[in-house]
Amino acid sequence: MSLNPFMPAVRFLLELTAVVSSGILGWRGFDASRRFVLVLVLPIVVAAVWGMFAAPEDPSRNGEVTVVVPGVVRLVIEVLVPGGGAVALWGAGPSIAALVSAVVLVL
């Protein structure tokens, strides 16, 4: 973890953005017959993937993980989930929010 106390808050906001963005994509990106299911299922899947995998002895976790993965795999997941949130926002329509999310992720 970073020594900067501001970074965990930014990380948490990126996590929330990824989960909420997937729900927005489920609502805006699909027709009415699938919309109601996807607005619930997509955020649950994103949160499950995010919470299921962790690197051993990750200081940002409590040590209890479902699936232990190497640090490189966890890093890929940590980029793909918030990045996927930005892509989901872009696909759902709010392009300004998607760009802000992507810029914050890169920074």
N, C-alpha and C positions, 0 to 999 in steps of 0.2 A: 504494500500500500504506500501511497505517496505520503510524504511528511506534511503536505499541505492539507489542513483540515477541510478546505473547500472542495477538494476532489471527490471524497465520498458522496457529498451532496450532488455533485454533477453526475457522478456515476449512477446514483439512485434515480435522478430525473431522466437520464437516458434509458434506464431499465423500464421506468414507468411509460415513457414515450413509446418504447418498442411494443409493450403489451397493449396500450391503448390504440396505437396505430394499426395493429393487426385487427382489432375490433372495428375500427373505422373503415378499413379496407373491406372487411366482411360485410359491412352495411352498405357502403357506397359502390363497391365493385361488382356486386352480383345482383341478380334479379330477385324479386320478392319471394320466390319459392325457397331459395337458399339463404337469403339474407338473415332470417331470424336464427337459423342454426349456426351460421358462420360467425355472427357477431358474438356468440358465446364460445364456440369451439376454438376459433383461432387464438384469442388471448390465453385460453387455458393451455393450449399446446405450446405457445411461446413461453409462458411462465414455467411450464413443466420442463421444457428443454433447458431453460436458463437455470433452474434450480436443481436439476438432476445431476449435472456434471460438475465436478470440481477437481482441482489439482490437490494432491496430498499436501497437507500442512499449509494450506492457503490461509494467510492471516486475516483475510476478509470474511472467512467462514468460521463457523463454530466447530469445525472438524467432522461433523456428521454429514456424510454425503451418500447418495445412492450409488453413483457410478464414479469411481476414481479414474481420472484420465491424466495423461502427461500434461505438463504445463503448456506445451505448444498447442495441444488440442483445445485446452481451456482458453488460450489466447485467441484461437480462431473463433471459438464460440462467442467470446466477449466482443469480437469485432462484428461477427455475422448477425447477432441478435439486435444490437442497436442499429447496425447498418441496414438490416432487414426492416427495422421500424421506419427508417428514413425512406426506404424503397416503397414500403407499404403506404406511407403518406403520399408519396409522389404518385403512386398508382390510384390512390383514392381521390386525388384532386388538390388537396392543399399544398401546392408546390412551394410556397414560401416557408411553411412549417417544415417541410421535408428538407429544404436547403439549410435552414437554421439547425435542424437536428444533425444533418451530415457535417456541417461546419464544426459544431460543438464536439462531435465524435472525433473528427480529425485533430482538432486542437487538443 
